[in-house]
Amino acid sequence: MARAEVTGKKPRATANRATGGHNRGPPLDDAPKYKRKPKIADPNALAMSIYAFCVLHNISEDQFYKMQREGWGPDTMAVGSRTLISHEAAARWRVQREAEAKKDAAKKAAEKAAEAAATAPAA
């Protein structure tokens, strides 16, 4: 096989690039090129933006707007051009969600019991 100097082709790998399991460029750094800003929201705020509400409740903004469309989102208030959610409205929303979850669990348990009774052999 002819050398790269003779053929005019680039060498496939150079001595410093052949390490690290790749030969297409310089070695990759372990650190990312940028750092994401942490999502910060004050849990003690009296009123919070939609973004802060979503961060504090670990939901996406898309999920928030879906909840609003379907009618089971928190109460909001307009303050100038901003839409805010009061601390009390967020607390009421959490209580409603917990009550709905208990009701759904009881309904599923009743359906499961009825199904088990229907499939059990008659004695």
C-alpha positions as CSV (number, residue, x, y, z in Angstrom):
1,M,0.0,0.0,0.0
2,A,1.4,3.4,-0.9
3,R,2.0,6.1,1.6
4,A,-0.3,9.1,1.9
5,E,2.6,11.4,0.8
6,V,2.8,9.5,-2.5
7,T,-0.9,9.1,-3.3
8,G,-2.0,12.5,-2.1
9,K,-4.7,11.1,0.1
10,K,-5.2,12.1,3.7
11,P,-4.2,9.6,6.3
12,R,-7.1,7.8,8.0
13,A,-5.9,8.5,11.5
14,T,-3.1,10.5,13.0
15,A,-1.2,9.6,16.1
16,N,-3.0,12.0,18.4
17,R,-6.5,11.3,17.0
18,A,-6.5,7.5,17.0
19,T,-7.1,7.4,20.7
20,G,-10.5,7.4,22.4
21,G,-12.3,5.1,20.0
22,H,-12.8,7.6,17.2
23,N,-10.7,9.0,14.4
24,R,-12.8,11.8,13.0
25,G,-11.5,14.7,15.1
26,P,-9.8,15.7,18.3
27,P,-10.7,13.8,21.5
28,L,-14.0,14.8,23.0
29,D,-14.1,16.5,26.4
30,D,-16.3,14.9,29.1
31,A,-17.8,18.3,30.0
32,P,-20.7,19.6,28.0
33,K,-20.2,22.8,26.0
34,Y,-22.9,24.6,27.9
35,K,-24.7,24.3,31.2
36,R,-28.4,24.5,31.4
37,K,-29.8,27.1,33.8
38,P,-31.5,25.4,36.8
39,K,-35.2,25.9,36.9
40,I,-35.7,28.1,40.0
41,A,-39.1,29.1,41.5
42,D,-39.8,30.5,44.9
43,P,-42.2,28.0,46.7
44,N,-43.1,30.8,49.2
45,A,-44.3,33.3,46.7
46,L,-47.8,34.6,47.2
47,A,-48.5,34.5,43.5
48,M,-46.6,32.6,40.8
49,S,-46.4,32.7,37.1
50,I,-47.5,29.7,35.0
51,Y,-43.9,28.8,34.5
52,A,-43.1,28.8,38.2
53,F,-46.3,26.8,38.9
54,C,-45.2,24.2,36.4
55,V,-41.7,24.0,37.9
56,L,-43.0,23.7,41.5
57,H,-45.5,21.0,40.5
58,N,-43.2,19.2,38.2
59,I,-45.5,19.4,35.1
60,S,-44.9,20.8,31.7
61,E,-46.5,24.0,30.4
62,D,-48.2,21.9,27.7
63,Q,-49.8,19.8,30.5
64,F,-50.9,23.0,32.3
65,Y,-52.7,24.4,29.2
66,K,-54.3,21.0,28.6
67,M,-55.6,21.0,32.2
68,Q,-57.0,24.5,31.6
69,R,-58.7,23.5,28.4
70,E,-60.3,20.4,30.0
71,G,-61.4,22.4,33.0
72,W,-59.4,20.8,35.8
73,G,-56.5,23.3,36.0
74,P,-55.9,25.8,38.9
75,D,-57.7,29.1,39.1
76,T,-55.8,31.9,37.5
77,M,-55.9,35.7,37.8
78,A,-54.9,38.4,35.4
79,V,-52.6,41.1,36.7
80,G,-52.0,43.6,34.0
81,S,-50.8,41.6,31.0
82,R,-49.5,38.7,33.2
83,T,-51.4,35.5,34.2
84,L,-50.7,34.5,37.8
85,I,-51.8,31.7,40.1
86,S,-52.2,32.5,43.8
87,H,-50.7,30.3,46.5
88,E,-54.2,29.5,47.7
89,A,-55.4,28.5,44.3
90,A,-52.5,26.2,43.9
91,A,-53.3,24.6,47.3
92,R,-57.0,24.2,46.4
93,W,-55.9,22.6,43.1
94,R,-53.7,20.1,44.9
95,V,-56.5,19.2,47.3
96,Q,-58.9,18.7,44.4
97,R,-56.4,16.5,42.6
98,E,-55.8,14.3,45.7
99,A,-59.6,13.9,46.2
100,E,-60.1,13.0,42.6
101,A,-57.3,10.4,42.8
102,K,-58.9,8.8,45.9
103,K,-62.3,8.8,44.1
104,D,-60.7,7.1,41.1
105,A,-58.9,4.5,43.3
106,A,-62.1,3.7,45.1
107,K,-64.0,3.3,41.8
108,K,-61.3,1.0,40.4
109,A,-61.4,-1.1,43.6
110,A,-65.2,-1.4,43.4
111,E,-65.0,-2.4,39.7
112,K,-62.4,-5.0,40.5
113,A,-64.5,-6.4,43.4
114,A,-67.5,-6.6,41.1
115,E,-65.5,-8.4,38.4
116,A,-64.1,-10.8,41.0
117,A,-67.6,-11.5,42.3
118,A,-69.0,-12.1,38.7
119,T,-66.2,-14.5,37.8
120,A,-66.2,-16.5,41.1
121,P,-68.0,-19.8,40.9
122,A,-71.4,-19.9,42.7
123,A,-71.4,-21.9,45.9
